[in-house]
Amino acid sequence: MDIKDLNKSQLIMLALLLSFVTSIATGIVTVTLMQQAPSSIITPINKIVRETVEKIVQVPGNNTVQTVIIKEEDLIVEAISQNTSSIFTIYRDGLNEAGDPIEISAGRGFALSNDGIIVVDSSLVADTHTIYAKNESGKFKTTFVSSNKAGFSFIKLGVAVDGKSELKYTVPTFGDINNMKIGQKLLIIGSNVNSILFDGNKDIKLTVNRSNAGSEVIDLEGNVIGMALYSEAVSFVSINTILEELNQKSSDSKDP
């Protein structure tokens, strides 16, 4: 039969058949090429897919479906914003080469509780130091509480150095490293922001300088997963370990 002899309905059916066959052939060719493609091509494609999430929002009382594109950079900005007010810059008294009193950077720390407990890197502070904590609300004296062999110490916020600043901070949301999945991104919030991909090893290897020791390590939802340490041997301590120690200290203080 010549194609010229086909009526309108038959032409439509033929067009649909050709479209169906073409789509199947395209899918097979695409899958085959993806399986044979080198990693230099596959990796960027996977990254684009992973970094762009489509969220479908149903508008109440309306049959319209809106598609909201959430970029990874938006998640990063929001995660950092959630934690900014929980972070403190830590200083301790010291002497310069001439013997004059100076303030020495002791890294960073972040709030753990509403009663003023901050966790810091124990390699930079000790119970013999006079320690200060500073955030956007002011600079405050602190009291050394205790240290742990895992590499962290607890200090407690006290009065303002200027005698008038009002202490303001928030306690972050805590996550659980046991719930982390391979490939999830972690952010280290210090004087700058660095990121790593979780590879499944809970003994995370980080490289931070002295001023960033004690920085929060968070996931893209803004949950604190742990703290960065200024140590080549052990450079990360999980929030699980930190909170377990804090709860133990609280329990001990309540015992008669």
Backbone hydrogen bonds in HBPLUS format (Angstrom, degrees):
<---DONOR---> <-ACCEPTOR-->    atom                        ^
c    i                          cat <-CA-CA->   ^        H-A-AA   ^      H-
h    n   atom  resd res      DA  || num        DHA   H-A  angle D-A-AA Bond
n    s   type  num  typ     dist DA aas  dist angle  dist       angle   num
A0005-ASP N   A0002-ASP O   2.84 MM   3  5.46 154.4  1.91 116.4 124.3     1
A0006-LEU N   A0003-ILE O   3.24 MM   3  5.47 162.5  2.27 106.1 111.4     2
A0011-LEU N   A0007-ASN O   3.00 MM   4  6.24 153.5  2.07 152.1 159.9     3
A0012-ILE N   A0008-LYS O   3.06 MM   4  6.36 153.4  2.14 148.0 154.8     4
A0013-MET N   A0009-SER O   3.03 MM   4  6.30 162.1  2.06 149.3 153.8     5
A0014-LEU N   A0010-GLN O   2.93 MM   4  6.12 153.7  2.00 146.1 153.3     6
A0015-ALA N   A0011-LEU O   2.96 MM   4  6.20 153.3  2.03 144.7 151.7     7
A0016-LEU N   A0012-ILE O   2.98 MM   4  6.28 158.0  2.03 152.4 158.0     8
A0017-LEU N   A0013-MET O   2.98 MM   4  6.17 155.3  2.04 145.2 152.0     9
A0018-LEU N   A0014-LEU O   2.97 MM   4  6.21 160.9  2.00 149.4 154.1    10
A0019-SER N   A0015-ALA O   2.97 MM   4  6.16 155.7  2.03 146.1 153.0    11
A0020-PHE N   A0016-LEU O   2.93 MM   4  6.13 156.7  1.99 148.3 154.2    12
A0021-VAL N   A0017-LEU O   2.98 MM   4  6.23 165.4  2.01 152.1 155.7    13
A0022-THR N   A0018-LEU O   2.91 MM   4  6.04 157.1  1.96 145.7 152.5    14
A0023-SER N   A0019-SER O   2.98 MM   4  6.18 157.4  2.03 147.3 152.7    15
A0024-ILE N   A0020-PHE O   3.12 MM   4  6.38 159.7  2.16 150.0 155.0    16
A0025-ALA N   A0021-VAL O   3.01 MM   4  6.21 163.9  2.04 149.2 153.9    17
A0026-THR N   A0022-THR O   2.85 MM   4  6.06 155.0  1.91 148.7 156.1    18
A0027-GLY N   A0023-SER O   2.97 MM   4  6.17 158.4  2.01 146.3 151.6    19
A0028-ILE N   A0024-ILE O   3.00 MM   4  6.28 161.9  2.03 153.8 158.2    20
A0029-VAL N   A0025-ALA O   2.98 MM   4  6.18 165.5  2.00 150.3 154.4    21
A0030-THR N   A0026-THR O   2.88 MM   4  6.03 159.5  1.92 150.2 156.2    22
A0031-VAL N   A0027-GLY O   3.01 MM   4  6.18 170.0  2.02 153.7 155.5    23
A0032-THR N   A0028-ILE O   3.01 MM   4  6.17 161.7  2.05 148.2 153.8    24
A0033-LEU N   A0029-VAL O   2.91 MM   4  6.10 160.7  1.94 150.2 155.3    25
A0034-MET N   A0030-THR O   2.91 MM   4  6.11 159.2  1.95 153.0 158.8    26
A0035-GLN N   A0031-VAL O   3.03 MM   4  6.23 152.0  2.11 146.7 153.7    27
A0036-GLN N   A0032-THR O   3.14 MM   4  6.36 139.8  2.31 140.0 150.7    28
A0036-GLN N   A0033-LEU O   3.16 MM   3  5.10 125.3  2.47  92.5 106.6    29
A0037-ALA N   A0033-LEU O   2.81 MM   4  5.81 123.1  2.13 143.7 158.8    30
A0041-ILE N   A0038-PRO O   3.05 MM   3  5.74 156.5  2.11 117.7 124.2    31
A0042-ILE N   A0038-PRO O   3.22 MM   4  6.52 164.0  2.24 147.3 152.0    32
A0043-THR N   A0039-SER O   2.88 MM   4  5.64 172.5  1.88 148.1 150.7    33
A0046-ASN N   A0042-ILE O   2.94 MM   4  6.19 164.6  1.96 161.5 165.8    34
A0047-LYS N   A0043-THR O   2.92 MM   4  6.09 151.8  2.00 150.1 158.7    35
A0048-ILE N   A0044-PRO O   2.99 MM   4  6.21 156.0  2.05 147.4 152.4    36
A0049-VAL N   A0045-ILE O   3.08 MM   4  6.39 160.9  2.12 150.6 155.6    37
A0050-ARG N   A0046-ASN O   2.89 MM   4  6.06 156.6  1.94 147.5 154.0    38
A0051-GLU N   A0047-LYS O   2.89 MM   4  5.98 152.2  1.96 149.5 156.3    39
A0053-VAL N   A0070-ILE O   3.34 MM  17  5.46 177.2  2.35 148.2 149.0    40
A0070-ILE N   A0053-VAL O   3.14 MM  17  5.46 177.7  2.14 163.5 163.8    41
A0055-LYS N   A0068-VAL O   3.14 MM  13  5.35 172.1  2.15 153.4 155.7    42
A0068-VAL N   A0055-LYS O   3.13 MM  13  5.35 177.2  2.13 153.9 153.3    43
A0057-VAL N   A0066-GLN O   3.15 MM   9  5.51 174.0  2.15 162.9 164.6    44
A0066-GLN N   A0057-VAL O   3.35 MM   9  5.51 166.9  2.37 160.0 156.4    45
A0062-ASN N   A0059-VAL O   3.11 MM   3  5.45 143.0  2.25 140.4 136.7    46
A0074-ASP N   A0071-LYS O   3.07 MM   3  5.38 131.1  2.32 103.3 115.7    47
A0075-LEU N   A0071-LYS O   3.30 MM   4  6.76 151.4  2.39 146.6 154.2    48
A0075-LEU N   A0072-GLU O   3.07 MM   3  5.08 116.0  2.50  95.0 110.4    49
A0076-ILE N   A0072-GLU O   2.97 MM   4  6.31 154.4  2.04 152.2 159.4    50
A0077-VAL N   A0073-GLU O   3.04 MM   4  6.21 163.9  2.06 144.7 148.6    51
A0078-GLU N   A0074-ASP O   3.05 MM   4  6.20 163.5  2.07 147.7 152.0    52
A0079-ALA N   A0075-LEU O   2.91 MM   4  6.04 158.6  1.96 147.6 153.7    53
A0080-ILE N   A0076-ILE O   3.02 MM   4  6.20 162.5  2.05 154.0 157.8    54
A0081-SER N   A0077-VAL O   3.00 MM   4  6.13 160.5  2.03 146.3 152.3    55
A0082-GLN N   A0078-GLU O   3.03 MM   4  6.23 148.8  2.13 147.1 154.3    56
A0083-ASN N   A0080-ILE O   3.02 MM   3  5.37 142.4  2.17 106.8 117.5    57
A0084-THR N   A0080-ILE O   3.11 MM   4  6.19 125.5  2.42 152.4 167.0    58
A0086-SER N   A0083-ASN O   3.04 MM   3  5.47 161.2  2.08 116.7 122.6    59
A0087-ILE N   A0084-THR O   3.34 MM   3  5.72 168.1  2.35 113.1 116.7    60
A0170-THR N   A0085-SER O   3.23 MM  85  5.65 151.4  2.32 110.4 115.7    61
A0111-ALA N   A0086-SER O   2.94 MM  25  5.39 155.7  2.00 149.7 157.2    62
A0088-PHE N   A0109-GLY O   2.80 MM  21  5.19 169.3  1.81 154.6 153.3    63
A0109-GLY N   A0088-PHE O   2.94 MM  21  5.19 146.6  2.05 147.2 148.6    64
A0089-THR N   A0134-LYS O   2.79 MM  45  5.09 167.5  1.80 151.5 153.3    65
A0134-LYS N   A0089-THR O   2.83 MM  45  5.09 155.9  1.89 145.5 153.6    66
A0090-ILE N   A0107-GLY O   2.95 MM  17  5.47 170.1  1.96 142.0 142.9    67
A0106-ALA N   A0090-ILE O   2.86 MM  16  5.09 165.9  1.88 140.1 135.4    68
A0091-TYR N   A0132-TYR O   2.93 MM  41  5.09 161.9  1.97 142.8 146.5    69
A0132-TYR N   A0091-TYR O   2.80 MM  41  5.09 165.1  1.82 144.8 147.4    70
A0092-ARG N   A0104-ILE O   2.96 MM  12  5.33 147.1  2.07 142.8 153.3    71
A0104-ILE N   A0092-ARG O   2.80 MM  12  5.33 169.1  1.82 160.4 164.2    72
A0093-ASP N   A0130-THR O   3.05 MM  37  5.62 147.4  2.16 148.3 158.5    73
A0094-GLY N   A0102-ILE O   2.81 MM   8  5.25 140.6  1.96 160.7 162.2    74
A0102-ILE N   A0094-GLY O   2.77 MM   8  5.25 160.2  1.81 135.6 139.0    75
A0096-ASN N   A0100-ASP O   2.88 MM   4  5.47 154.6  1.94 149.4 156.2    76
A0099-GLY N   A0096-ASN O   2.91 MM   3  5.19 159.3  1.95 111.5 118.0    77
A0108-ARG N   A0213-ALA O   2.62 MM 105  5.86 163.8  1.65 171.1 172.9    78
A0110-PHE N   A0119-VAL O   3.31 MM   9  5.77 144.4  2.44 142.3 150.6    79
A0119-VAL N   A0110-PHE O   3.12 MM   9  5.77 161.7  2.15 150.7 151.1    80
A0112-LEU N   A0117-ILE O   2.85 MM   5  5.62 157.3  1.90 166.2 161.0    81
A0157-LEU N   A0116-GLY O   2.84 MM  41  4.96 161.2  1.88 139.4 144.0    82
A0118-ILE N   A0155-ILE O   2.80 MM  37  5.35 168.1  1.81 162.6 164.8    83
A0155-ILE N   A0118-ILE O   2.95 MM  37  5.35 159.4  1.99 151.0 157.5    84
A0120-VAL N   A0153-SER O   2.90 MM  33  5.31 158.6  1.94 150.3 156.4    85
A0153-SER N   A0120-VAL O   2.89 MM  33  5.31 156.4  1.94 143.5 148.5    86
A0124-LEU N   A0121-ASP O   3.19 MM   3  5.90 166.4  2.21 119.2 123.4    87
A0122-SER N   A0151-GLY O   3.14 MM  29  5.45 160.1  2.19 118.5 122.4    88
A0129-HIS N   A0126-ALA O   3.06 MM   3  5.52 166.5  2.08 116.0 120.4    89
A0142-THR N   A0131-ILE O   3.14 MM  11  5.71 131.8  2.38 168.0 156.0    90
A0133-ALA N   A0140-PHE O   2.90 MM   7  5.31 160.2  1.93 151.2 157.9    91
A0140-PHE N   A0133-ALA O   2.82 MM   7  5.31 164.0  1.85 150.6 156.1    92
A0135-ASN N   A0138-GLY O   3.02 MM   3  5.60 159.9  2.06 157.4 159.9    93
A0138-GLY N   A0135-ASN O   3.17 MM   3  5.60 157.4  2.23 113.6 120.1    94
A0161-VAL N   A0139-LYS O   2.87 MM  22  5.81 169.8  1.88 147.8 149.3    95
A0141-LYS N   A0159-VAL O   2.89 MM  18  5.67 162.4  1.92 174.2 168.9    96
A0158-GLY N   A0141-LYS O   2.66 MM  17  5.07 137.4  1.83 171.1 156.4    97
A0143-THR N   A0156-LYS O   2.85 MM  13  5.08 148.3  1.95 138.2 148.7    98
A0156-LYS N   A0143-THR O   2.80 MM  13  5.08 153.1  1.87 140.7 150.0    99
A0145-VAL N   A0154-PHE O   2.89 MM   9  5.30 157.8  1.93 149.7 147.8   100
A0146-SER N   A0154-PHE O   3.38 MM   8  5.39 154.1  2.45 131.4 136.8   101
A0154-PHE N   A0146-SER O   2.76 MM   8  5.39 161.9  1.80 156.2 161.7   102
A0148-ASN N   A0152-PHE O   2.80 MM   4  5.55 148.2  1.90 168.4 177.2   103
A0151-GLY N   A0148-ASN O   3.01 MM   3  5.90 167.8  2.03 126.5 129.0   104
A0163-GLY N   A0160-ALA O   3.11 MM   3  4.97 150.8  2.20  96.5 105.4   105
A0224-VAL N   A0173-THR O   2.79 MM  51  6.22 163.1  1.82 158.4 159.7   106
A0175-GLY N   A0224-VAL O   2.84 MM  49  5.37 174.6  1.85 137.9 137.3   107
A0179-ASN N   A0176-ASP O   2.91 MM   3  5.57 161.8  1.94 119.8 125.8   108
A0180-MET N   A0177-ILE O   3.13 MM   3  5.21 162.2  2.16 105.0 110.5   109
A0184-GLN N   A0181-LYS O   3.08 MM   3  5.84 163.5  2.11 144.7 145.1   110
A0183-GLY N   A0198-PHE O   2.75 MM  15  5.34 170.6  1.76 159.5 161.4   111
A0198-PHE N   A0184-GLN O   2.79 MM  14  5.45 173.7  1.80 167.2 167.8   112
A0186-LEU N   A0196-ILE O   2.82 MM  10  5.36 164.1  1.84 161.9 165.5   113
A0196-ILE N   A0186-LEU O   2.97 MM  10  5.36 150.8  2.05 145.3 153.8   114
A0187-LEU N   A0218-ILE O   2.80 MM  31  5.25 163.5  1.82 153.1 158.9   115
A0218-ILE N   A0187-LEU O   2.87 MM  31  5.25 155.4  1.93 151.5 156.6   116
A0188-ILE N   A0194-ASN O   2.79 MM   6  5.17 163.1  1.81 146.8 150.5   117
A0194-ASN N   A0188-ILE O   3.18 MM   6  5.17 160.6  2.22 139.4 144.1   118
A0189-ILE N   A0216-GLU O   3.00 MM  27  5.54 157.5  2.06 156.5 162.9   119
A0190-GLY N   A0192-ASN O   2.90 MM   2  4.97 154.8  1.96 159.2 159.5   120
A0212-ASN N   A0209-ASN O   3.08 MM   3  5.49 144.9  2.21 109.3 119.4   121
A0213-ALA N   A0210-ARG O   3.29 MM   3  5.34 163.3  2.32 103.8 108.8   122
A0215-SER N   A0212-ASN O   3.14 MM   3  5.64 137.9  2.33 143.0 139.8   123
A0214-GLY N   A0228-ALA O   2.74 MM  14  5.23 158.0  1.79 149.3 155.8   124
A0228-ALA N   A0215-SER O   2.98 MM  13  5.33 160.7  2.02 149.2 155.5   125
A0217-VAL N   A0226-GLY O   2.90 MM   9  5.11 146.5  2.01 147.0 138.8   126
A0225-ILE N   A0217-VAL O   2.69 MM   8  5.61 161.4  1.72 156.5 163.3   127
A0226-GLY N   A0217-VAL O   3.23 MM   9  5.11 148.1  2.34 140.3 141.2   128
A0219-ASP N   A0223-ASN O   3.01 MM   4  5.56 147.8  2.11 145.3 154.6   129
A0222-GLY N   A0219-ASP O   3.00 MM   3  5.46 162.1  2.03 116.7 120.8   130
A0239-ILE N   A0225-ILE O   2.86 MM  14  5.42 163.5  1.89 127.6 124.2   131
A0227-MET N   A0237-VAL O   2.88 MM  10  5.46 154.6  1.95 153.4 161.7   132
A0237-VAL N   A0227-MET O   3.08 MM  10  5.46 154.8  2.14 150.4 158.0   133
A0229-LEU N   A0235-SER O   2.88 MM   6  4.47 166.0  1.90 116.4 117.1   134
A0242-ILE N   A0238-SER O   3.24 MM   4  6.60 160.7  2.28 146.0 151.3   135
A0243-LEU N   A0239-ILE O   2.86 MM   4  5.93 171.4  1.87 153.4 155.4   136
A0244-GLU N   A0240-ASN O   3.02 MM   4  6.09 149.2  2.11 140.8 149.7   137
A0245-GLU N   A0241-THR O   3.12 MM   4  6.34 155.3  2.18 145.0 150.5   138
A0246-LEU N   A0242-ILE O   2.96 MM   4  6.25 157.1  2.02 147.2 154.3   139
A0247-ASN N   A0243-LEU O   2.85 MM   4  5.99 162.8  1.88 149.4 153.5   140
A0248-GLN N   A0244-GLU O   3.05 MM   4  6.20 147.0  2.17 137.4 146.5   141
A0249-LYS N   A0245-GLU O   2.96 MM   4  6.24 154.2  2.03 149.2 155.7   142
A0250-SER N   A0246-LEU O   2.98 MM   4  6.25 156.3  2.04 148.8 155.3   143
A0251-SER N   A0247-ASN O   2.94 MM   4  6.10 150.6  2.03 141.7 149.7   144
A0252-ASP N   A0248-GLN O   2.93 MM   4  6.14 156.6  1.98 148.1 154.2   145
A0253-SER N   A0249-LYS O   3.02 MM   4  6.22 151.9  2.10 144.9 151.9   146
A0254-LYS N   A0251-SER O   3.22 MM   3  5.30 137.2  2.42  96.4 107.9   147
A0255-ASP N   A0252-ASP O   3.26 MM   3  5.29 140.7  2.43  95.9 106.6   148
